[in-house]
Amino acid sequence: MKAEAKSLDFIIDTAAGDHPFDPYMSLLKTGGVLALVGFPSEVKFHPASLNIGMKTVSGSITGGTKLTREMIDFCAAHKVYPNIEIIPIHYANEALERLIKRDVRYRFVIDIENSLK
């Protein structure tokens, strides 16, 4: 992560579990934004991580069922589809290894239905 310091304008943090925030703040350029959409139990970072470089931490939620439905309908009407890689559950450990090796281009989606047949 040191090699990528001050390289990003924007980070969307989707993690729901507790994790350190300072390493991610160090990735932001001056004026960068860390947007939290997950729900960790607490958010802790050193004040210098925020103040040096005029960085911003913001939060958002998905907007509820109605807005989610509108977004899905819009995507379907305009042929906007996610880029994903569907994997069977037995491939989960290999998927984690690929994450470590940075050999992932799209979000992994585990096909539970077909994995359990």
C-alpha positions as CSV (number, residue, x, y, z in Angstrom):
1,M,0.0,0.0,0.0
2,K,3.0,2.3,0.5
3,A,3.6,2.2,-3.2
4,E,0.1,3.5,-3.9
5,A,0.2,6.3,-1.3
6,K,-1.7,9.5,-2.4
7,S,-2.8,7.8,-5.6
8,L,-6.6,7.8,-5.3
9,D,-9.2,10.5,-5.5
10,F,-12.1,8.4,-4.1
11,I,-12.5,5.2,-2.1
12,I,-15.8,3.5,-1.5
13,D,-15.4,1.3,1.6
14,T,-18.0,-1.4,1.6
15,A,-16.6,-3.4,4.5
16,A,-19.1,-4.1,7.3
17,G,-16.5,-5.4,9.7
18,D,-14.1,-3.4,11.9
19,H,-10.8,-2.6,10.2
20,P,-8.1,0.1,10.3
21,F,-8.8,3.3,8.4
22,D,-5.5,5.1,8.5
23,P,-4.0,2.9,5.8
24,Y,-6.8,3.7,3.4
25,M,-6.7,7.4,4.3
26,S,-3.0,7.4,3.2
27,L,-4.0,6.3,-0.3
28,L,-6.1,9.4,-0.9
29,K,-4.7,12.4,-2.8
30,T,-5.2,15.9,-1.4
31,G,-8.9,16.6,-1.3
32,G,-9.6,12.9,-1.5
33,V,-12.8,11.3,-0.2
34,L,-13.4,8.1,1.8
35,A,-17.1,7.1,1.4
36,L,-18.3,4.6,3.9
37,V,-21.2,2.5,2.8
38,G,-20.6,-0.5,5.1
39,F,-21.4,-0.5,8.8
40,P,-18.4,-1.2,11.0
41,S,-19.1,-0.9,14.7
42,E,-16.7,2.0,15.0
43,V,-14.5,4.3,12.8
44,K,-11.2,5.3,14.1
45,F,-8.3,7.1,12.5
46,H,-5.6,9.5,13.5
47,P,-6.7,13.2,13.0
48,A,-3.6,13.8,10.9
49,S,-5.0,11.3,8.4
50,L,-7.9,13.6,7.8
51,N,-6.4,17.0,8.3
52,I,-3.2,16.6,6.3
53,G,-4.3,16.8,2.7
54,M,-7.8,18.2,3.3
55,K,-9.4,14.8,3.1
56,T,-13.1,14.0,3.6
57,V,-14.9,11.0,5.2
58,S,-18.5,10.7,4.2
59,G,-21.2,8.0,4.6
60,S,-24.2,6.8,2.7
61,I,-26.8,4.0,2.7
62,T,-28.3,2.4,-0.3
63,G,-31.6,4.2,-0.1
64,G,-34.0,1.4,0.7
65,T,-36.2,-0.9,-1.4
66,K,-37.9,1.7,-3.5
67,L,-34.7,3.4,-4.7
68,T,-33.0,0.0,-5.2
69,R,-35.9,-1.1,-7.4
70,E,-35.8,2.1,-9.4
71,M,-32.0,1.6,-9.9
72,I,-32.5,-2.0,-11.0
73,D,-35.3,-1.0,-13.4
74,F,-33.2,1.8,-14.9
75,C,-30.2,-0.5,-15.4
76,A,-32.5,-3.1,-17.1
77,A,-34.1,-0.5,-19.4
78,H,-30.7,0.9,-20.4
79,K,-28.9,-2.5,-20.6
80,V,-26.4,-1.6,-17.8
81,Y,-25.1,-4.9,-16.3
82,P,-22.5,-5.5,-13.6
83,N,-19.2,-7.1,-14.5
84,I,-19.0,-10.2,-12.3
85,E,-17.3,-13.6,-12.1
86,I,-19.7,-16.3,-11.0
87,I,-18.0,-19.0,-9.0
88,P,-19.1,-22.2,-7.3
89,I,-18.8,-22.4,-3.5
90,H,-16.0,-24.9,-3.7
91,Y,-13.9,-22.3,-5.5
92,A,-14.0,-19.8,-2.6
93,N,-10.5,-20.6,-1.3
94,E,-9.0,-20.2,-4.8
95,A,-10.9,-16.9,-5.2
96,L,-9.4,-15.7,-1.9
97,E,-5.9,-16.7,-3.2
98,R,-6.6,-14.7,-6.4
99,L,-7.6,-11.7,-4.3
100,I,-4.3,-11.9,-2.5
101,K,-2.4,-12.2,-5.9
102,R,-4.4,-9.2,-7.3
103,D,-5.7,-11.5,-10.1
104,V,-9.3,-10.3,-9.9
105,R,-10.9,-8.2,-12.5
106,Y,-14.5,-8.3,-11.4
107,R,-16.5,-8.9,-8.2
108,F,-16.8,-12.6,-7.3
109,V,-20.4,-13.8,-6.9
110,I,-20.8,-17.3,-5.3
111,D,-23.5,-19.3,-7.1
112,I,-25.0,-20.9,-4.0
113,E,-28.0,-22.5,-5.8
114,N,-26.0,-24.5,-8.3
115,S,-23.2,-25.2,-5.8
116,L,-25.6,-27.1,-3.5
117,K,-27.1,-29.4,-6.2
